[in-house]
Amino acid sequence: MKIALGCDHGGYQLMQFVKTVLDDLGHTYEDFGCYGPESCDYPDFGEPAARAVAEGKCERGIVICLTGIGISITANKVKGIRCAHCADCLQAELTRRHNNANMLAIGAGFTGPEMAKRMVEVFLSTEFEGGRHERRVNKMMAVEG
């Protein structure tokens, strides 16, 4: 599976770790930055990662900032994106099973490497259940601002 990646300086270190997790799991990825720990703006990296998922260039995405909130809001502004800000494995599992989330947002200031690894593994291996959830996802995606 090809994964779109995006982070800001607050998520840079954890994103480097997530890349090793993806390598170990056999996934490929496209890194939309940032490319170092210098201060930068999360929309500059979250938006292109989300566009790659929305356009089908990547199957799923992972975005990271200090809280996970700003970069998830940015990703969700892109039509077709369902980016879930998760703090544990159960949330990562249920957002795939029930919401068919196509992007995972992680807060590096609150999530350590081991939890991030487990969340990424669960997020990438869990399938969407469909059924009654399909109806709900369709309604969610029909909402316009």
C-alpha atoms as a printed R data frame, in Angstrom:
    type eleno elety resid chain resno       x      y      z
1   ATOM     1    CA   MET     A     1   0.000  0.000  0.000
2   ATOM     2    CA   LYS     A     2   1.302  3.482 -0.826
3   ATOM     3    CA   ILE     A     3   0.961  5.982  2.028
4   ATOM     4    CA   ALA     A     4   1.036  9.798  1.815
5   ATOM     5    CA   LEU     A     5   3.006 11.376  4.660
6   ATOM     6    CA   GLY     A     6   2.963 14.931  5.956
7   ATOM     7    CA   CYS     A     7   4.179 16.586  9.134
8   ATOM     8    CA   ASP     A     8   5.393 19.842 10.595
9   ATOM     9    CA   HIS     A     9   8.399 20.438 12.833
10  ATOM    10    CA   GLY     A    10   6.416 19.209 15.876
11  ATOM    11    CA   GLY     A    11   5.838 15.871 14.178
12  ATOM    12    CA   TYR     A    12   9.145 15.554 12.339
13  ATOM    13    CA   GLN     A    13  10.900 13.176 14.749
14  ATOM    14    CA   LEU     A    14   7.901 10.869 15.131
15  ATOM    15    CA   MET     A    15   7.397 10.841 11.345
16  ATOM    16    CA   GLN     A    16  10.971  9.602 10.884
17  ATOM    17    CA   PHE     A    17  10.087  6.715 13.189
18  ATOM    18    CA   VAL     A    18   6.800  6.049 11.340
19  ATOM    19    CA   LYS     A    19   8.791  5.728  8.097
20  ATOM    20    CA   THR     A    20  10.779  2.859  9.628
21  ATOM    21    CA   VAL     A    21   7.507  1.221 10.699
22  ATOM    22    CA   LEU     A    22   6.168  1.496  7.141
23  ATOM    23    CA   ASP     A    23   9.419  0.067  5.769
24  ATOM    24    CA   ASP     A    24   9.186 -2.871  8.198
25  ATOM    25    CA   LEU     A    25   5.552 -3.487  7.181
26  ATOM    26    CA   GLY     A    26   6.471 -3.439  3.477
27  ATOM    27    CA   HIS     A    27   4.509 -0.303  2.571
28  ATOM    28    CA   THR     A    28   5.786  2.413  0.277
29  ATOM    29    CA   TYR     A    29   5.229  6.091  0.951
30  ATOM    30    CA   GLU     A    30   5.481  9.537 -0.529
31  ATOM    31    CA   ASP     A    31   6.886 12.111  1.873
32  ATOM    32    CA   PHE     A    32   5.356 15.568  1.447
33  ATOM    33    CA   GLY     A    33   7.522 17.020  4.219
34  ATOM    34    CA   CYS     A    34   8.574 18.695  6.300
35  ATOM    35    CA   TYR     A    35  12.184 17.680  5.903
36  ATOM    36    CA   GLY     A    36  13.764 18.909  9.128
37  ATOM    37    CA   PRO     A    37  13.058 20.153 12.643
38  ATOM    38    CA   GLU     A    38  13.001 23.862 11.749
39  ATOM    39    CA   SER     A    39   9.755 25.718 12.495
40  ATOM    40    CA   CYS     A    40   7.243 25.471  9.655
41  ATOM    41    CA   ASP     A    41   3.485 25.511  8.988
42  ATOM    42    CA   TYR     A    42   1.514 22.238  9.031
43  ATOM    43    CA   PRO     A    43  -0.927 23.260  6.235
44  ATOM    44    CA   ASP     A    44   2.023 23.363  3.819
45  ATOM    45    CA   PHE     A    45   2.513 19.608  4.285
46  ATOM    46    CA   GLY     A    46  -0.857 18.256  5.405
47  ATOM    47    CA   GLU     A    47  -2.711 19.632  2.385
48  ATOM    48    CA   PRO     A    48  -0.527 18.043 -0.335
49  ATOM    49    CA   ALA     A    49  -0.553 14.713  1.529
50  ATOM    50    CA   ALA     A    50  -4.361 14.852  1.669
51  ATOM    51    CA   ARG     A    51  -4.584 15.766 -2.032
52  ATOM    52    CA   ALA     A    52  -2.480 12.726 -2.927
53  ATOM    53    CA   VAL     A    53  -4.967 10.492 -1.091
54  ATOM    54    CA   ALA     A    54  -8.031 12.272 -2.509
55  ATOM    55    CA   GLU     A    55  -6.652 12.001 -6.055
56  ATOM    56    CA   GLY     A    56  -5.829  8.295 -5.630
57  ATOM    57    CA   LYS     A    57  -2.056  8.714 -5.918
58  ATOM    58    CA   CYS     A    58  -1.764  7.188 -2.441
59  ATOM    59    CA   GLU     A    59  -4.187  4.742 -0.848
60  ATOM    60    CA   ARG     A    60  -4.025  6.191  2.669
61  ATOM    61    CA   GLY     A    61  -2.269  8.969  4.526
62  ATOM    62    CA   ILE     A    62  -0.601  9.661  7.846
63  ATOM    63    CA   VAL     A    63  -0.097 13.206  9.087
64  ATOM    64    CA   ILE     A    64   1.589 14.357 12.288
65  ATOM    65    CA   CYS     A    65   1.924 17.648 14.142
66  ATOM    66    CA   LEU     A    66   2.423 18.424 17.820
67  ATOM    67    CA   THR     A    67  -1.246 17.907 18.735
68  ATOM    68    CA   GLY     A    68  -2.501 16.193 15.576
69  ATOM    69    CA   ILE     A    69  -5.382 18.647 15.533
70  ATOM    70    CA   GLY     A    70  -4.237 21.369 13.141
71  ATOM    71    CA   ILE     A    71  -2.945 18.962 10.529
72  ATOM    72    CA   SER     A    72  -6.131 16.859 10.739
73  ATOM    73    CA   ILE     A    73  -8.290 19.949 10.242
74  ATOM    74    CA   THR     A    74  -6.152 20.872  7.231
75  ATOM    75    CA   ALA     A    75  -6.445 17.389  5.706
76  ATOM    76    CA   ASN     A    76 -10.216 17.338  6.215
77  ATOM    77    CA   LYS     A    77 -10.579 20.524  4.164
78  ATOM    78    CA   VAL     A    78  -9.682 18.465  1.064
79  ATOM    79    CA   LYS     A    79 -12.767 16.999 -0.613
80  ATOM    80    CA   GLY     A    80 -12.892 13.220 -0.227
81  ATOM    81    CA   ILE     A    81 -10.740 13.051  2.875
82  ATOM    82    CA   ARG     A    82 -11.785 11.461  6.140
83  ATOM    83    CA   CYS     A    83  -8.854 12.164  8.423
84  ATOM    84    CA   ALA     A    84  -9.215 10.851 11.964
85  ATOM    85    CA   HIS     A    85  -7.172 12.272 14.814
86  ATOM    86    CA   CYS     A    86  -6.530  9.215 16.985
87  ATOM    87    CA   ALA     A    87  -4.834  8.776 20.337
88  ATOM    88    CA   ASP     A    88  -4.976  4.992 20.719
89  ATOM    89    CA   CYS     A    89  -5.320  1.726 18.825
90  ATOM    90    CA   LEU     A    90  -9.042  1.295 19.418
91  ATOM    91    CA   GLN     A    91  -9.756  4.671 17.830
92  ATOM    92    CA   ALA     A    92  -7.482  3.781 14.892
93  ATOM    93    CA   GLU     A    93  -9.340  0.490 14.445
94  ATOM    94    CA   LEU     A    94 -12.860  1.870 14.784
95  ATOM    95    CA   THR     A    95 -12.284  4.818 12.490
96  ATOM    96    CA   ARG     A    96 -11.330  2.357  9.759
97  ATOM    97    CA   ARG     A    97 -14.134 -0.112 10.540
98  ATOM    98    CA   HIS     A    98 -16.899  2.460 10.995
99  ATOM    99    CA   ASN     A    99 -15.789  5.659  9.201
100 ATOM   100    CA   ASN     A   100 -13.620  4.255  6.413
101 ATOM   101    CA   ALA     A   101 -11.052  6.911  7.364
102 ATOM   102    CA   ASN     A   102  -8.434  7.293  4.679
103 ATOM   103    CA   MET     A   103  -6.005  9.358  6.756
104 ATOM   104    CA   LEU     A   104  -4.674  9.059 10.288
105 ATOM   105    CA   ALA     A   105  -3.542 12.103 12.274
106 ATOM   106    CA   ILE     A   106  -1.247 11.681 15.267
107 ATOM   107    CA   GLY     A   107  -0.220 14.194 17.924
108 ATOM   108    CA   ALA     A   108   3.516 13.766 18.478
109 ATOM   109    CA   GLY     A   109   3.394 15.700 21.743
110 ATOM   110    CA   PHE     A   110   0.979 13.149 23.204
111 ATOM   111    CA   THR     A   111   1.776  9.875 21.427
112 ATOM   112    CA   GLY     A   112   5.027  7.994 21.915
113 ATOM   113    CA   PRO     A   113   6.737  5.861 19.279
114 ATOM   114    CA   GLU     A   114   5.422  2.497 20.491
115 ATOM   115    CA   MET     A   115   1.797  3.666 20.530
116 ATOM   116    CA   ALA     A   116   2.259  5.343 17.131
117 ATOM   117    CA   LYS     A   117   3.660  2.091 15.730
118 ATOM   118    CA   ARG     A   118   0.697  0.080 16.977
119 ATOM   119    CA   MET     A   119  -1.781  2.697 15.732
120 ATOM   120    CA   VAL     A   120  -0.211  2.705 12.255
121 ATOM   121    CA   GLU     A   121  -0.253 -1.111 12.123
122 ATOM   122    CA   VAL     A   122  -3.925 -1.217 13.127
123 ATOM   123    CA   PHE     A   123  -4.950  1.654 10.848
124 ATOM   124    CA   LEU     A   124  -3.322  0.063  7.809
125 ATOM   125    CA   SER     A   125  -4.534 -3.496  8.468
126 ATOM   126    CA   THR     A   126  -8.170 -2.822  9.414
127 ATOM   127    CA   GLU     A   127 -10.837 -3.053  6.733
128 ATOM   128    CA   PHE     A   128 -14.032 -1.002  6.465
129 ATOM   129    CA   GLU     A   129 -17.084 -2.969  7.641
130 ATOM   130    CA   GLY     A   130 -19.545 -1.374  5.230
131 ATOM   131    CA   GLY     A   131 -23.193 -2.213  5.927
132 ATOM   132    CA   ARG     A   132 -24.919  0.399  8.057
133 ATOM   133    CA   HIS     A   133 -21.612  2.270  8.252
134 ATOM   134    CA   GLU     A   134 -21.584  2.720  4.462
135 ATOM   135    CA   ARG     A   135 -24.852  4.647  4.674
136 ATOM   136    CA   ARG     A   136 -23.431  6.885  7.392
137 ATOM   137    CA   VAL     A   137 -20.184  7.545  5.558
138 ATOM   138    CA   ASN     A   138 -22.142  8.454  2.419
139 ATOM   139    CA   LYS     A   139 -24.225 10.935  4.411
140 ATOM   140    CA   MET     A   140 -21.082 12.394  6.000
141 ATOM   141    CA   MET     A   141 -19.409 12.858  2.633
142 ATOM   142    CA   ALA     A   142 -22.502 14.544  1.180
143 ATOM   143    CA   VAL     A   143 -22.316 17.357  3.763
144 ATOM   144    CA   GLU     A   144 -21.075 20.586  2.225
145 ATOM   145    CA   GLY     A   145 -19.936 23.710  4.044
